[in-house]
Amino acid sequence: MADATSTADKCYNCNKSEAEGGSLMRNSRCKSAWYRSRDCQKAGWKNHKKICASFAQSAAEAQAARETRSASGA
């Protein structure tokens, strides 16, 4: 569920920064939540799952709009 690429400021679950806890991993579904570890991701899932699907849908719609603009040369 998470990948190892990180540009986030803090873990969605424990609120620690990269400086405090090492690199953060991004939720692979919505790409909006970042976690310090798989344990943090599991612990934060109960709260995050309420918004994950809508974040994922918004990201997909934004990507589709970018692709449409790119294809039309805009």
PDB file of N, CA, C, O and CB in Angstrom:
ATOM      1  N   MET A   1       0.788  -1.205   0.000  1.00  0.00           N
ATOM      2  CA  MET A   1       0.000   0.000   0.000  1.00  0.00           C
ATOM      3  C   MET A   1       0.827   1.266   0.000  1.00  0.00           C
ATOM      4  O   MET A   1       0.302   2.341  -0.288  1.00  0.00           O
ATOM      5  CB  MET A   1      -0.895   0.000   1.162  1.00  0.00           C
ATOM      6  N   ALA A   2       2.069   1.171   0.306  1.00  0.00           N
ATOM      7  CA  ALA A   2       2.880   2.374   0.361  1.00  0.00           C
ATOM      8  C   ALA A   2       4.129   2.183  -0.475  1.00  0.00           C
ATOM      9  O   ALA A   2       4.639   1.072  -0.621  1.00  0.00           O
ATOM     10  CB  ALA A   2       3.245   2.727   1.810  1.00  0.00           C
ATOM     11  N   ASP A   3       4.615   3.302  -1.027  1.00  0.00           N
ATOM     12  CA  ASP A   3       5.879   3.216  -1.733  1.00  0.00           C
ATOM     13  C   ASP A   3       6.923   4.028  -0.977  1.00  0.00           C
ATOM     14  O   ASP A   3       6.584   4.742  -0.033  1.00  0.00           O
ATOM     15  CB  ASP A   3       5.737   3.714  -3.194  1.00  0.00           C
ATOM     16  N   ALA A   4       8.165   3.930  -1.373  1.00  0.00           N
ATOM     17  CA  ALA A   4       9.244   4.512  -0.587  1.00  0.00           C
ATOM     18  C   ALA A   4       9.622   5.923  -1.018  1.00  0.00           C
ATOM     19  O   ALA A   4      10.586   6.473  -0.485  1.00  0.00           O
ATOM     20  CB  ALA A   4      10.445   3.635  -0.667  1.00  0.00           C
ATOM     21  N   THR A   5       8.916   6.522  -1.945  1.00  0.00           N
ATOM     22  CA  THR A   5       9.223   7.869  -2.373  1.00  0.00           C
ATOM     23  C   THR A   5       8.578   8.866  -1.427  1.00  0.00           C
ATOM     24  O   THR A   5       7.409   8.716  -1.073  1.00  0.00           O
ATOM     25  CB  THR A   5       8.755   8.104  -3.811  1.00  0.00           C
ATOM     26  N   SER A   6       9.331   9.889  -1.010  1.00  0.00           N
ATOM     27  CA  SER A   6       8.779  10.784  -0.010  1.00  0.00           C
ATOM     28  C   SER A   6       9.079  12.246  -0.271  1.00  0.00           C
ATOM     29  O   SER A   6      10.214  12.614  -0.574  1.00  0.00           O
ATOM     30  CB  SER A   6       9.291  10.411   1.326  1.00  0.00           C
ATOM     31  N   THR A   7       8.044  13.083  -0.149  1.00  0.00           N
ATOM     32  CA  THR A   7       8.204  14.527  -0.139  1.00  0.00           C
ATOM     33  C   THR A   7       7.294  15.132   0.915  1.00  0.00           C
ATOM     34  O   THR A   7       7.139  16.352   0.962  1.00  0.00           O
ATOM     35  CB  THR A   7       7.904  15.122  -1.526  1.00  0.00           C
ATOM     36  N   ALA A   8       6.696  14.320   1.751  1.00  0.00           N
ATOM     37  CA  ALA A   8       5.759  14.793   2.763  1.00  0.00           C
ATOM     38  C   ALA A   8       6.496  15.369   3.960  1.00  0.00           C
ATOM     39  O   ALA A   8       7.682  15.109   4.164  1.00  0.00           O
ATOM     40  CB  ALA A   8       4.837  13.662   3.209  1.00  0.00           C
ATOM     41  N   ASP A   9       5.774  16.153   4.744  1.00  0.00           N
ATOM     42  CA  ASP A   9       6.361  16.755   5.936  1.00  0.00           C
ATOM     43  C   ASP A   9       6.264  15.857   7.159  1.00  0.00           C
ATOM     44  O   ASP A   9       7.221  15.752   7.926  1.00  0.00           O
ATOM     45  CB  ASP A   9       5.694  18.068   6.226  1.00  0.00           C
ATOM     46  N   LYS A  10       5.107  15.200   7.354  1.00  0.00           N
ATOM     47  CA  LYS A  10       4.890  14.424   8.575  1.00  0.00           C
ATOM     48  C   LYS A  10       4.066  13.176   8.318  1.00  0.00           C
ATOM     49  O   LYS A  10       3.304  13.095   7.355  1.00  0.00           O
ATOM     50  CB  LYS A  10       4.208  15.276   9.624  1.00  0.00           C
ATOM     51  N   CYS A  11       4.239  12.206   9.205  1.00  0.00           N
ATOM     52  CA  CYS A  11       3.476  10.964   9.152  1.00  0.00           C
ATOM     53  C   CYS A  11       2.012  11.247   9.480  1.00  0.00           C
ATOM     54  O   CYS A  11       1.709  11.948  10.445  1.00  0.00           O
ATOM     55  CB  CYS A  11       4.063   9.914  10.131  1.00  0.00           C
ATOM     56  N   TYR A  12       1.115  10.701   8.676  1.00  0.00           N
ATOM     57  CA  TYR A  12      -0.321  10.877   8.882  1.00  0.00           C
ATOM     58  C   TYR A  12      -0.774  10.306  10.223  1.00  0.00           C
ATOM     59  O   TYR A  12      -1.731  10.807  10.814  1.00  0.00           O
ATOM     60  CB  TYR A  12      -1.097  10.219   7.751  1.00  0.00           C
ATOM     61  N   ASN A  13      -0.107   9.278  10.703  1.00  0.00           N
ATOM     62  CA  ASN A  13      -0.512   8.614  11.937  1.00  0.00           C
ATOM     63  C   ASN A  13       0.147   9.205  13.184  1.00  0.00           C
ATOM     64  O   ASN A  13      -0.550   9.617  14.112  1.00  0.00           O
ATOM     65  CB  ASN A  13      -0.192   7.149  11.847  1.00  0.00           C
ATOM     66  N   CYS A  14       1.470   9.249  13.215  1.00  0.00           N
ATOM     67  CA  CYS A  14       2.170   9.656  14.444  1.00  0.00           C
ATOM     68  C   CYS A  14       2.632  11.107  14.421  1.00  0.00           C
ATOM     69  O   CYS A  14       3.102  11.619  15.437  1.00  0.00           O
ATOM     70  CB  CYS A  14       3.361   8.764  14.671  1.00  0.00           C
ATOM     71  N   ASN A  15       2.506  11.773  13.285  1.00  0.00           N
ATOM     72  CA  ASN A  15       2.835  13.186  13.130  1.00  0.00           C
ATOM     73  C   ASN A  15       4.329  13.485  13.267  1.00  0.00           C
ATOM     74  O   ASN A  15       4.704  14.636  13.491  1.00  0.00           O
ATOM     75  CB  ASN A  15       2.074  13.989  14.140  1.00  0.00           C
ATOM     76  N   LYS A  16       5.183  12.473  13.136  1.00  0.00           N
ATOM     77  CA  LYS A  16       6.627  12.701  13.184  1.00  0.00           C
ATOM     78  C   LYS A  16       7.126  13.056  11.786  1.00  0.00           C
ATOM     79  O   LYS A  16       6.617  12.566  10.778  1.00  0.00           O
ATOM     80  CB  LYS A  16       7.374  11.448  13.734  1.00  0.00           C
ATOM     81  N   SER A  17       8.128  13.913  11.759  1.00  0.00           N
ATOM     82  CA  SER A  17       8.715  14.316  10.482  1.00  0.00           C
ATOM     83  C   SER A  17       9.771  13.313  10.042  1.00  0.00           C
ATOM     84  O   SER A  17      10.150  12.416  10.796  1.00  0.00           O
ATOM     85  CB  SER A  17       9.327  15.723  10.585  1.00  0.00           C
ATOM     86  N   GLU A  18      10.237  13.480   8.814  1.00  0.00           N
ATOM     87  CA  GLU A  18      11.321  12.620   8.332  1.00  0.00           C
ATOM     88  C   GLU A  18      12.553  12.766   9.217  1.00  0.00           C
ATOM     89  O   GLU A  18      13.241  11.783   9.493  1.00  0.00           O
ATOM     90  CB  GLU A  18      11.672  12.958   6.871  1.00  0.00           C
ATOM     91  N   ALA A  19      12.832  13.982   9.659  1.00  0.00           N
ATOM     92  CA  ALA A  19      13.996  14.218  10.514  1.00  0.00           C
ATOM     93  C   ALA A  19      13.884  13.458  11.834  1.00  0.00           C
ATOM     94  O   ALA A  19      14.893  13.041  12.403  1.00  0.00           O
ATOM     95  CB  ALA A  19      14.158  15.714  10.787  1.00  0.00           C
ATOM     96  N   GLU A  20      12.668  13.281  12.312  1.00  0.00           N
ATOM     97  CA  GLU A  20      12.445  12.581  13.580  1.00  0.00           C
ATOM     98  C   GLU A  20      12.405  11.065  13.425  1.00  0.00           C
ATOM     99  O   GLU A  20      12.763  10.338  14.351  1.00  0.00           O
ATOM    100  CB  GLU A  20      11.157  13.052  14.204  1.00  0.00           C
ATOM    101  N   GLY A  21      11.973  10.585  12.265  1.00  0.00           N
ATOM    102  CA  GLY A  21      11.747   9.150  12.166  1.00  0.00           C
ATOM    103  C   GLY A  21      12.183   8.476  10.891  1.00  0.00           C
ATOM    104  O   GLY A  21      11.813   7.324  10.663  1.00  0.00           O
ATOM    105  N   GLY A  22      12.940   9.128  10.060  1.00  0.00           N
ATOM    106  CA  GLY A  22      13.369   8.507   8.812  1.00  0.00           C
ATOM    107  C   GLY A  22      12.413   8.803   7.675  1.00  0.00           C
ATOM    108  O   GLY A  22      11.438   9.535   7.849  1.00  0.00           O
ATOM    109  N   SER A  23      12.690   8.238   6.515  1.00  0.00           N
ATOM    110  CA  SER A  23      11.905   8.546   5.325  1.00  0.00           C
ATOM    111  C   SER A  23      10.457   8.094   5.469  1.00  0.00           C
ATOM    112  O   SER A  23      10.149   7.141   6.185  1.00  0.00           O
ATOM    113  CB  SER A  23      12.529   7.895   4.104  1.00  0.00           C
ATOM    114  N   LEU A  24       9.583   8.800   4.772  1.00  0.00           N
ATOM    115  CA  LEU A  24       8.152   8.506   4.800  1.00  0.00           C
ATOM    116  C   LEU A  24       7.749   7.772   3.527  1.00  0.00           C
ATOM    117  O   LEU A  24       8.358   7.950   2.473  1.00  0.00           O
ATOM    118  CB  LEU A  24       7.328   9.803   4.961  1.00  0.00           C
ATOM    119  N   MET A  25       6.717   6.951   3.642  1.00  0.00           N
ATOM    120  CA  MET A  25       6.178   6.209   2.501  1.00  0.00           C
ATOM    121  C   MET A  25       4.776   6.730   2.198  1.00  0.00           C
ATOM    122  O   MET A  25       4.000   7.036   3.104  1.00  0.00           O
ATOM    123  CB  MET A  25       6.153   4.668   2.787  1.00  0.00           C
ATOM    124  N   ARG A  26       4.470   6.822   0.909  1.00  0.00           N
ATOM    125  CA  ARG A  26       3.182   7.362   0.485  1.00  0.00           C
ATOM    126  C   ARG A  26       2.161   6.252   0.303  1.00  0.00           C
ATOM    127  O   ARG A  26       2.483   5.176  -0.199  1.00  0.00           O
ATOM    128  CB  ARG A  26       3.334   8.155  -0.811  1.00  0.00           C
ATOM    129  N   ASN A  27       0.925   6.522   0.715  1.00  0.00           N
ATOM    130  CA  ASN A  27      -0.173   5.594   0.469  1.00  0.00           C
ATOM    131  C   ASN A  27      -0.326   5.460  -1.040  1.00  0.00           C
ATOM    132  O   ASN A  27      -0.478   6.459  -1.742  1.00  0.00           O
ATOM    133  CB  ASN A  27      -1.509   6.082   1.142  1.00  0.00           C
ATOM    134  N   SER A  28      -0.288   4.235  -1.536  1.00  0.00           N
ATOM    135  CA  SER A  28      -0.285   4.027  -2.984  1.00  0.00           C
ATOM    136  C   SER A  28      -1.656   4.191  -3.629  1.00  0.00           C
ATOM    137  O   SER A  28      -1.745   4.325  -4.850  1.00  0.00           O
ATOM    138  CB  SER A  28       0.242   2.661  -3.291  1.00  0.00           C
ATOM    139  N   ARG A  29      -2.715   4.183  -2.845  1.00  0.00           N
ATOM    140  CA  ARG A  29      -4.052   4.340  -3.422  1.00  0.00           C
ATOM    141  C   ARG A  29      -4.366   5.808  -3.685  1.00  0.00           C
ATOM    142  O   ARG A  29      -4.634   6.192  -4.824  1.00  0.00           O
ATOM    143  CB  ARG A  29      -5.111   3.735  -2.492  1.00  0.00           C
ATOM    144  N   CYS A  30      -4.335   6.622  -2.647  1.00  0.00           N
ATOM    145  CA  CYS A  30      -4.729   8.021  -2.809  1.00  0.00           C
ATOM    146  C   CYS A  30      -3.536   8.943  -3.035  1.00  0.00           C
ATOM    147  O   CYS A  30      -3.696  10.050  -3.549  1.00  0.00           O
ATOM    148  CB  CYS A  30      -5.502   8.482  -1.593  1.00  0.00           C
ATOM    149  N   LYS A  31      -2.359   8.502  -2.661  1.00  0.00           N
ATOM    150  CA  LYS A  31      -1.127   9.269  -2.799  1.00  0.00           C
ATOM    151  C   LYS A  31      -1.157  10.571  -2.004  1.00  0.00           C
ATOM    152  O   LYS A  31      -0.394  11.491  -2.297  1.00  0.00           O
ATOM    153  CB  LYS A  31      -0.872   9.570  -4.256  1.00  0.00           C
ATOM    154  N   SER A  32      -2.027  10.656  -1.006  1.00  0.00           N
ATOM    155  CA  SER A  32      -2.154  11.863  -0.198  1.00  0.00           C
ATOM    156  C   SER A  32      -1.670  11.694   1.227  1.00  0.00           C
ATOM    157  O   SER A  32      -1.320  12.681   1.876  1.00  0.00           O
ATOM    158  CB  SER A  32      -3.570  12.308  -0.183  1.00  0.00           C
ATOM    159  N   ALA A  33      -1.640  10.491   1.725  1.00  0.00           N
ATOM    160  CA  ALA A  33      -1.216  10.239   3.106  1.00  0.00           C
ATOM    161  C   ALA A  33       0.183   9.635   3.100  1.00  0.00           C
ATOM    162  O   ALA A  33       0.518   8.825   2.235  1.00  0.00           O
ATOM    163  CB  ALA A  33      -2.218   9.296   3.840  1.00  0.00           C
ATOM    164  N   TRP A  34       0.985  10.035   4.065  1.00  0.00           N
ATOM    165  CA  TRP A  34       2.364   9.572   4.186  1.00  0.00           C
ATOM    166  C   TRP A  34       2.556   8.931   5.550  1.00  0.00           C
ATOM    167  O   TRP A  34       1.981   9.379   6.542  1.00  0.00           O
ATOM    168  CB  TRP A  34       3.365  10.737   3.981  1.00  0.00           C
ATOM    169  N   TYR A  35       3.365   7.882   5.597  1.00  0.00           N
ATOM    170  CA  TYR A  35       3.568   7.122   6.838  1.00  0.00           C
ATOM    171  C   TYR A  35       5.044   6.822   7.052  1.00  0.00           C
ATOM    172  O   TYR A  35       5.803   6.672   6.094  1.00  0.00           O
ATOM    173  CB  TYR A  35       2.764   5.810   6.808  1.00  0.00           C
ATOM    174  N   ARG A  36       5.451   6.735   8.340  1.00  0.00           N
ATOM    175  CA  ARG A  36       6.826   6.376   8.694  1.00  0.00           C
ATOM    176  C   ARG A  36       7.079   4.889   8.516  1.00  0.00           C
ATOM    177  O   ARG A  36       8.200   4.484   8.211  1.00  0.00           O
ATOM    178  CB  ARG A  36       7.126   6.781  10.129  1.00  0.00           C
ATOM    179  N   SER A  37       6.061   4.078   8.701  1.00  0.00           N
ATOM    180  CA  SER A  37       6.240   2.626   8.650  1.00  0.00           C
ATOM    181  C   SER A  37       4.924   1.950   8.291  1.00  0.00           C
ATOM    182  O   SER A  37       3.865   2.578   8.269  1.00  0.00           O
ATOM    183  CB  SER A  37       6.769   2.090  10.000  1.00  0.00           C
ATOM    184  N   ARG A  38       5.017   0.667   8.012  1.00  0.00           N
ATOM    185  CA  ARG A  38       3.813  -0.133   7.763  1.00  0.00           C
ATOM    186  C   ARG A  38       2.941  -0.149   9.018  1.00  0.00           C
ATOM    187  O   ARG A  38       1.714  -0.130   8.918  1.00  0.00           O
ATOM    188  CB  ARG A  38       4.189  -1.587   7.338  1.00  0.00           C
ATOM    189  N   ASP A  39       3.567  -0.184  10.204  1.00  0.00           N
ATOM    190  CA  ASP A  39       2.803  -0.155  11.455  1.00  0.00           C
ATOM    191  C   ASP A  39       2.015   1.142  11.588  1.00  0.00           C
ATOM    192  O   ASP A  39       0.855   1.124  12.001  1.00  0.00           O
ATOM    193  CB  ASP A  39       3.739  -0.323  12.657  1.00  0.00           C
ATOM    194  N   CYS A  40       2.637   2.269  11.241  1.00  0.00           N
ATOM    195  CA  CYS A  40       1.918   3.549  11.282  1.00  0.00           C
ATOM    196  C   CYS A  40       0.764   3.547  10.282  1.00  0.00           C
ATOM    197  O   CYS A  40      -0.316   4.061  10.571  1.00  0.00           O
ATOM    198  CB  CYS A  40       2.878   4.724  10.986  1.00  0.00           C
ATOM    199  N   GLN A  41       0.997   2.970   9.115  1.00  0.00           N
ATOM    200  CA  GLN A  41      -0.058   2.911   8.106  1.00  0.00           C
ATOM    201  C   GLN A  41      -1.238   2.090   8.614  1.00  0.00           C
ATOM    202  O   GLN A  41      -2.392   2.496   8.471  1.00  0.00           O
ATOM    203  CB  GLN A  41       0.480   2.315   6.795  1.00  0.00           C
ATOM    204  N   LYS A  42      -0.950   0.950   9.201  1.00  0.00           N
ATOM    205  CA  LYS A  42      -2.022   0.102   9.740  1.00  0.00           C
ATOM    206  C   LYS A  42      -2.766   0.812  10.866  1.00  0.00           C
ATOM    207  O   LYS A  42      -3.994   0.762  10.930  1.00  0.00           O
ATOM    208  CB  LYS A  42      -1.449  -1.233  10.249  1.00  0.00           C
ATOM    209  N   ALA A  43      -2.024   1.469  11.749  1.00  0.00           N
ATOM    210  CA  ALA A  43      -2.646   2.162  12.880  1.00  0.00           C
ATOM    211  C   ALA A  43      -3.508   3.340  12.418  1.00  0.00           C
ATOM    212  O   ALA A  43      -4.534   3.631  13.033  1.00  0.00           O
ATOM    213  CB  ALA A  43      -1.571   2.654  13.853  1.00  0.00           C
ATOM    214  N   GLY A  44      -3.104   4.013  11.351  1.00  0.00           N
ATOM    215  CA  GLY A  44      -3.840   5.171  10.865  1.00  0.00           C
ATOM    216  C   GLY A  44      -4.958   4.844   9.896  1.00  0.00           C
ATOM    217  O   GLY A  44      -5.734   5.727   9.531  1.00  0.00           O
ATOM    218  N   TRP A  45      -5.055   3.583   9.469  1.00  0.00           N
ATOM    219  CA  TRP A  45      -6.019   3.210   8.431  1.00  0.00           C
ATOM    220  C   TRP A  45      -7.457   3.459   8.843  1.00  0.00           C
ATOM    221  O   TRP A  45      -8.252   3.894   8.011  1.00  0.00           O
ATOM    222  CB  TRP A  45      -5.849   1.763   8.070  1.00  0.00           C
ATOM    223  N   LYS A  46      -7.825   3.203  10.080  1.00  0.00           N
ATOM    224  CA  LYS A  46      -9.212   3.371  10.521  1.00  0.00           C
ATOM    225  C   LYS A  46      -9.697   4.793  10.234  1.00  0.00           C
ATOM    226  O   LYS A  46     -10.823   4.988   9.777  1.00  0.00           O
ATOM    227  CB  LYS A  46      -9.344   3.055  12.029  1.00  0.00           C
ATOM    228  N   ASN A  47      -8.862   5.765  10.497  1.00  0.00           N
ATOM    229  CA  ASN A  47      -9.236   7.153  10.228  1.00  0.00           C
ATOM    230  C   ASN A  47      -9.072   7.520   8.756  1.00  0.00           C
ATOM    231  O   ASN A  47      -9.913   8.218   8.191  1.00  0.00           O
ATOM    232  CB  ASN A  47      -8.404   8.090  11.083  1.00  0.00           C
ATOM    233  N   HIS A  48      -7.998   7.054   8.141  1.00  0.00           N
ATOM    234  CA  HIS A  48      -7.724   7.452   6.765  1.00  0.00           C
ATOM    235  C   HIS A  48      -8.682   6.826   5.754  1.00  0.00           C
ATOM    236  O   HIS A  48      -8.973   7.439   4.727  1.00  0.00           O
ATOM    237  CB  HIS A  48      -6.313   7.086   6.409  1.00  0.00           C
ATOM    238  N   LYS A  49      -9.171   5.631   6.021  1.00  0.00           N
ATOM    239  CA  LYS A  49     -10.017   4.953   5.028  1.00  0.00           C
ATOM    240  C   LYS A  49     -11.285   5.734   4.721  1.00  0.00           C
ATOM    241  O   LYS A  49     -11.871   5.557   3.652  1.00  0.00           O
ATOM    242  CB  LYS A  49     -10.385   3.564   5.515  1.00  0.00           C
ATOM    243  N   LYS A  50     -11.721   6.595   5.635  1.00  0.00           N
ATOM    244  CA  LYS A  50     -12.924   7.403   5.412  1.00  0.00           C
ATOM    245  C   LYS A  50     -12.726   8.396   4.270  1.00  0.00           C
ATOM    246  O   LYS A  50     -13.686   8.768   3.597  1.00  0.00           O
ATOM    247  CB  LYS A  50     -13.307   8.151   6.693  1.00  0.00           C
ATOM    248  N   ILE A  51     -11.498   8.822   4.053  1.00  0.00           N
ATOM    249  CA  ILE A  51     -11.232   9.827   3.023  1.00  0.00           C
ATOM    250  C   ILE A  51     -10.385   9.314   1.864  1.00  0.00           C
ATOM    251  O   ILE A  51     -10.270   9.984   0.838  1.00  0.00           O
ATOM    252  CB  ILE A  51     -10.552  11.003   3.640  1.00  0.00           C
ATOM    253  N   CYS A  52      -9.796   8.142   2.017  1.00  0.00           N
ATOM    254  CA  CYS A  52      -8.869   7.620   1.009  1.00  0.00           C
ATOM    255  C   CYS A  52      -9.520   7.489  -0.365  1.00  0.00           C
ATOM    256  O   CYS A  52      -8.936   7.917  -1.360  1.00  0.00           O
ATOM    257  CB  CYS A  52      -8.332   6.269   1.447  1.00  0.00           C
ATOM    258  N   ALA A  53     -10.697   6.917  -0.440  1.00  0.00           N
ATOM    259  CA  ALA A  53     -11.356   6.702  -1.731  1.00  0.00           C
ATOM    260  C   ALA A  53     -11.654   8.025  -2.434  1.00  0.00           C
ATOM    261  O   ALA A  53     -11.468   8.138  -3.646  1.00  0.00           O
ATOM    262  CB  ALA A  53     -12.653   5.911  -1.539  1.00  0.00           C
ATOM    263  N   SER A  54     -12.113   9.025  -1.683  1.00  0.00           N
ATOM    264  CA  SER A  54     -12.417  10.308  -2.320  1.00  0.00           C
ATOM    265  C   SER A  54     -11.138  11.003  -2.776  1.00  0.00           C
ATOM    266  O   SER A  54     -11.133  11.648  -3.825  1.00  0.00           O
ATOM    267  CB  SER A  54     -13.198  11.216  -1.356  1.00  0.00           C
ATOM    268  N   PHE A  55     -10.046  10.885  -2.004  1.00  0.00           N
ATOM    269  CA  PHE A  55      -8.762  11.437  -2.436  1.00  0.00           C
ATOM    270  C   PHE A  55      -8.284  10.743  -3.707  1.00  0.00           C
ATOM    271  O   PHE A  55      -7.798  11.396  -4.630  1.00  0.00           O
ATOM    272  CB  PHE A  55      -7.708  11.295  -1.322  1.00  0.00           C
ATOM    273  N   ALA A  56      -8.424   9.422  -3.751  1.00  0.00           N
ATOM    274  CA  ALA A  56      -7.999   8.656  -4.923  1.00  0.00           C
ATOM    275  C   ALA A  56      -8.810   9.061  -6.150  1.00  0.00           C
ATOM    276  O   ALA A  56      -8.255   9.205  -7.239  1.00  0.00           O
ATOM    277  CB  ALA A  56      -8.143   7.143  -4.664  1.00  0.00           C
ATOM    278  N   GLN A  57     -10.110   9.244  -5.983  1.00  0.00           N
ATOM    279  CA  GLN A  57     -10.966   9.642  -7.097  1.00  0.00           C
ATOM    280  C   GLN A  57     -10.588  11.036  -7.587  1.00  0.00           C
ATOM    281  O   GLN A  57     -10.510  11.269  -8.793  1.00  0.00           O
ATOM    282  CB  GLN A  57     -12.449   9.603  -6.682  1.00  0.00           C
ATOM    283  N   SER A  58     -10.355  11.954  -6.668  1.00  0.00           N
ATOM    284  CA  SER A  58      -9.954  13.312  -7.045  1.00  0.00           C
ATOM    285  C   SER A  58      -8.632  13.304  -7.803  1.00  0.00           C
ATOM    286  O   SER A  58      -8.474  14.018  -8.793  1.00  0.00           O
ATOM    287  CB  SER A  58      -9.840  14.201  -5.801  1.00  0.00           C
ATOM    288  N   ALA A  59      -7.689  12.501  -7.338  1.00  0.00           N
ATOM    289  CA  ALA A  59      -6.391  12.402  -8.009  1.00  0.00           C
ATOM    290  C   ALA A  59      -6.554  11.835  -9.416  1.00  0.00           C
ATOM    291  O   ALA A  59      -5.909  12.309 -10.352  1.00  0.00           O
ATOM    292  CB  ALA A  59      -5.425  11.526  -7.191  1.00  0.00           C
ATOM    293  N   ALA A  60      -7.404  10.830  -9.575  1.00  0.00           N
ATOM    294  CA  ALA A  60      -7.638  10.228 -10.889  1.00  0.00           C
ATOM    295  C   ALA A  60      -8.297  11.231 -11.836  1.00  0.00           C
ATOM    296  O   ALA A  60      -7.943  11.295 -13.014  1.00  0.00           O
ATOM    297  CB  ALA A  60      -8.514   8.969 -10.756  1.00  0.00           C
ATOM    298  N   GLU A  61      -9.245  12.006 -11.333  1.00  0.00           N
ATOM    299  CA  GLU A  61      -9.912  13.012 -12.157  1.00  0.00           C
ATOM    300  C   GLU A  61      -8.936  14.103 -12.580  1.00  0.00           C
ATOM    301  O   GLU A  61      -8.968  14.557 -13.724  1.00  0.00           O
ATOM    302  CB  GLU A  61     -11.094  13.626 -11.400  1.00  0.00           C
ATOM    303  N   ALA A  62      -8.076  14.521 -11.670  1.00  0.00           N
ATOM    304  CA  ALA A  62      -7.078  15.538 -11.998  1.00  0.00           C
ATOM    305  C   ALA A  62      -6.105  15.021 -13.052  1.00  0.00           C
ATOM    306  O   ALA A  62      -5.739  15.753 -13.971  1.00  0.00           O
ATOM    307  CB  ALA A  62      -6.315  15.968 -10.737  1.00  0.00           C
ATOM    308  N   GLN A  63      -5.687  13.772 -12.924  1.00  0.00           N
ATOM    309  CA  GLN A  63      -4.779  13.171 -13.902  1.00  0.00           C
ATOM    310  C   GLN A  63      -5.447  13.086 -15.272  1.00  0.00           C
ATOM    311  O   GLN A  63      -4.814  13.379 -16.287  1.00  0.00           O
ATOM    312  CB  GLN A  63      -4.333  11.768 -13.437  1.00  0.00           C
ATOM    313  N   ALA A  64      -6.708  12.692 -15.311  1.00  0.00           N
ATOM    314  CA  ALA A  64      -7.438  12.607 -16.577  1.00  0.00           C
ATOM    315  C   ALA A  64      -7.547  13.984 -17.229  1.00  0.00           C
ATOM    316  O   ALA A  64      -7.413  14.105 -18.447  1.00  0.00           O
ATOM    317  CB  ALA A  64      -8.841  12.010 -16.353  1.00  0.00           C
ATOM    318  N   ALA A  65      -7.786  15.012 -16.436  1.00  0.00           N
ATOM    319  CA  ALA A  65      -7.878  16.369 -16.967  1.00  0.00           C
ATOM    320  C   ALA A  65      -6.532  16.820 -17.538  1.00  0.00           C
ATOM    321  O   ALA A  65      -6.487  17.447 -18.596  1.00  0.00           O
ATOM    322  CB  ALA A  65      -8.345  17.342 -15.872  1.00  0.00           C
ATOM    323  N   ARG A  66      -5.434  16.501 -16.839  1.00  0.00           N
ATOM    324  CA  ARG A  66      -4.101  16.846 -17.353  1.00  0.00           C
ATOM    325  C   ARG A  66      -3.824  16.138 -18.672  1.00  0.00           C
ATOM    326  O   ARG A  66      -3.282  16.735 -19.601  1.00  0.00           O
ATOM    327  CB  ARG A  66      -3.016  16.483 -16.325  1.00  0.00           C
ATOM    328  N   GLU A  67      -4.194  14.875 -18.751  1.00  0.00           N
ATOM    329  CA  GLU A  67      -3.967  14.107 -19.978  1.00  0.00           C
ATOM    330  C   GLU A  67      -4.800  14.654 -21.133  1.00  0.00           C
ATOM    331  O   GLU A  67      -4.334  14.689 -22.272  1.00  0.00           O
ATOM    332  CB  GLU A  67      -4.296  12.629 -19.750  1.00  0.00           C
ATOM    333  N   THR A  68      -6.022  15.078 -20.846  1.00  0.00           N
ATOM    334  CA  THR A  68      -6.888  15.650 -21.877  1.00  0.00           C
ATOM    335  C   THR A  68      -6.296  16.956 -22.397  1.00  0.00           C
ATOM    336  O   THR A  68      -6.253  17.188 -23.605  1.00  0.00           O
ATOM    337  CB  THR A  68      -8.311  15.887 -21.325  1.00  0.00           C
ATOM    338  N   ARG A  69      -5.839  17.809 -21.479  1.00  0.00           N
ATOM    339  CA  ARG A  69      -5.223  19.076 -21.890  1.00  0.00           C
ATOM    340  C   ARG A  69      -3.956  18.818 -22.703  1.00  0.00           C
ATOM    341  O   ARG A  69      -3.710  19.485 -23.708  1.00  0.00           O
ATOM    342  CB  ARG A  69      -4.897  19.948 -20.656  1.00  0.00           C
ATOM    343  N   SER A  70      -3.169  17.867 -22.271  1.00  0.00           N
ATOM    344  CA  SER A  70      -1.919  17.542 -22.963  1.00  0.00           C
ATOM    345  C   SER A  70      -2.194  17.015 -24.370  1.00  0.00           C
ATOM    346  O   SER A  70      -1.506  17.384 -25.322  1.00  0.00           O
ATOM    347  CB  SER A  70      -1.114  16.506 -22.159  1.00  0.00           C
ATOM    348  N   ALA A  71      -3.188  16.162 -24.496  1.00  0.00           N
ATOM    349  CA  ALA A  71      -3.534  15.576 -25.793  1.00  0.00           C
ATOM    350  C   ALA A  71      -4.080  16.624 -26.757  1.00  0.00           C
ATOM    351  O   ALA A  71      -3.905  16.509 -27.970  1.00  0.00           O
ATOM    352  CB  ALA A  71      -4.558  14.457 -25.612  1.00  0.00           C
ATOM    353  N   SER A  72      -4.744  17.650 -26.214  1.00  0.00           N
ATOM    354  CA  SER A  72      -5.321  18.686 -27.069  1.00  0.00           C
ATOM    355  C   SER A  72      -4.321  19.800 -27.360  1.00  0.00           C
ATOM    356  O   SER A  72      -4.613  20.717 -28.127  1.00  0.00           O
ATOM    357  CB  SER A  72      -6.568  19.267 -26.419  1.00  0.00           C
ATOM    358  N   GLY A  73      -3.140  19.720 -26.746  1.00  0.00           N
ATOM    359  CA  GLY A  73      -2.106  20.712 -27.001  1.00  0.00           C
ATOM    360  C   GLY A  73      -2.281  21.994 -26.221  1.00  0.00           C
ATOM    361  O   GLY A  73      -1.633  22.997 -26.521  1.00  0.00           O
ATOM    362  N   ALA A  74      -3.144  21.976 -25.229  1.00  0.00           N
ATOM    363  CA  ALA A  74      -3.396  23.193 -24.438  1.00  0.00           C
ATOM    364  C   ALA A  74      -2.333  23.402 -23.400  1.00  0.00           C
ATOM    365  O   ALA A  74      -2.388  24.375 -22.648  1.00  0.00           O
ATOM    366  CB  ALA A  74      -4.752  23.128 -23.765  1.00  0.00           C
TER     367      ALA A  74
END
